[in-house]
């Protein structure tokens, strides 16, 4: 445990967000009922003896309070690390998941890693995958494989083609359709921070929406 905590301190060096509001988890697969565990707060999960963290979580209102204390919104990390980050607001729920696939290797890896990590928590989830209308033929097979992966992992899956180019488009869609979790890559973390900075507690704010980001 001591070694794990030492690694935690080292791994948070690149975070702009104050380490005191970040919780670290060490689980290859998150146990069933992770949402309930997260709601209780407290220490991170140590599911096994892994020294490498597998997930960082933070309460979104605390992150946004930190952002609003700055002159300009910043990205959450100086240099995005490989450990995924989950930001949750009023609650964390996998009831209605929105996957952002943009055709890049990072985006495909993101979805695969999410499915592996949350496999025990998304079996009854409704999921939607949004993919670009114009995707290279070389990516079509990968796209189909991801759709099948999500379909087998969740109870209901929708696949939609939209030419969304901004993370704000995905955020707006998620709010409009009452999604509870947006899964996207850390490539968009700076843009997402700006969206959250400007719309926090505004007329469009939806406090059941959480954000999962990974490289």
N, C-alpha and C positions, 0 to 999 in steps of 0.2 A: 504493500500500500504506500509506503514511504517513497519508494522508487517511482511509482505511478504519479504521485503528487509532485515530485520533482520534475518529471517529464511534463506534467501539466503546466507548471510555471514557465518552463522553457518554451513550450509550444504556443503560449499566449503572447509572446514578445511582439509578433507582427500585428496584433490587434490594436486598432484605434480605440475600440470600445473598452471602457475600464474593465479589467479582469474580474473585479469584484461582482459584476452583474452577469458573468458567464459561468455556466455549469458544465462540467466535463463528464462524459459518459464513456465507459469502456465495455462495449458489447458488440460482438460480431453480428448478432441478431438481437434486436430489442425484444424483451419479453412481452407477452400479451398483457394488455392493460397499461401500457406505457403512458398513455394519456392521463390516466388516473394518478400514476406515480408522479408525473410532471406537475400536475395540479397541486400536489401536496407540498411541492417545493423541497428545500433541503439539499442534501448531498446528491451528487451524480451517481449513476448506477455503475457498479463494478461487477459485471456478469462473469468475468473470467480474469485470468492473471495477465492479460495483455497489457503491455506497457504503453502501447500506442493508443491514444484516444480515438474513438470512432464517431463521436458526435459532440458538438457544442450546442448548448441551448441557452436562450436568454429571453427574459420577459420583454416583449416588444415595447410596452409603455416606458420601461426604464431606459431602453435604447433610444427611444424617441425623445425622452426628456434630456438625455445626454446630447443628442443631435441638436435640439433646440437651444442648448446652451452654447452652441458654436455660432460663429459669424456666418459660416457657410456649411452645408451638409457635406460630410465626408463619407468615403467608403468605410466599411466595417473593418477592413484589413489593409495594411500597407501593401503586402504581397500575399494574395490569396493562397492559403495552405490547402492541403488535400483533405483535411478534416471537414465534413459537412457542418453547416450551421443551421439551426432551427430557431426561428423567432416566432413566439406565440403571444397572443393578446389576451382576451378574456378567458380563453380556454384553448386547448389543443385538441383537434378532432380530425380524424381521417375519413370522415363521413363522405366528403365530396372533394375529390382531388383533381387539380388541374395540372397536367404535365405540359411543359413547354419544350418542344423539340424543334430545333432550328437547323438540323442537318449537319451540325458540326460534331466531331468526335467527342468533345467535351459534353455536349448535350446528350449523346447516346450513353456515354459512361455514367453521367448523372442519373439517368433513369434506371439503369441496371443496378447501380449502387443503392439507390433508394429502395428498390424492390427487395434486394438482399437484406438490407437493414431493417425494413419495416414489414417483412413478410408475414409475421404473426399478428400484425395490427391492421392489415388492410384487406383481409379476406371478405369482409362484408361492405367494402367501400364502393362507392360509385366513382368512376374515373372518366376524365375527358383528356384526350391528347390533341393538342393544336399543333399542326405542322404547316410549313409554308406551302402555298399553292404551286410555286415553281421550284422544284427540288431536282438536283441533277439525277440522271438515270442511275448513276453509280451508287446513289444513296437510297434508291427505292427498296432494295432488299433489306437493308438495315432498318428502314422505316417500318416495313412489314413485320420484321422480327420483333421490334419494340412493341408494336401494337399487339402482337400475339403474347408477348411477355406480360404486358399489363393486363390483357384480357384474362389470362390464366391466374394472375395474382389477385384480381379484384372480382367483385360480384357482377359489375355492370360497367361496360366500357363504350365510350363514344369517341369517334375519330373524326376530326374536323380540319378542313383546309382553310386557313386564313392567311392573308399577307400582312400579319402584324409585324411591325419593324421596331417597335419601342416596347420596353417593359411596361410602360404605362398602359398600353393596349391590353396586355394580359391582366394587369391589376384591375382595370375597368371591367373586363369580362368576368373576372373572378367575383368581383363585388356584385355585378348585375345578376349573376347566376347563383349567388349564394354559395360559392365554393368555400371550403373550409381550409384548404391547403394549396398553395401555389408552389410547384417544384420547378426551379429554374437554376441556371448556372451562375457561378460567381462572376462571370464576365459582365453581368448586368447589375452587380451590387451597387455601383456608384449611382447609376440611373435610378435604381429602386430606392436608394436612400433619399434622393431628391424628391421622388414621388411621395414617399411616406412623410418627409419633412413638410411638404406643402399641403398635404391633404389630411393630416392627422386630426381626428375628431371633427372633420368638416362634414358637409352634407352627404358625401358619398362614402364616408368611413364605415367599414363593416368589421366589428370587433371579434367576429368568429374566424377571421381569415388569418392563417399562419403562413410562414414563408420558410421553405427549405431550399438552401443553396449549397452547391458543391462544385468542384472543378470538374 
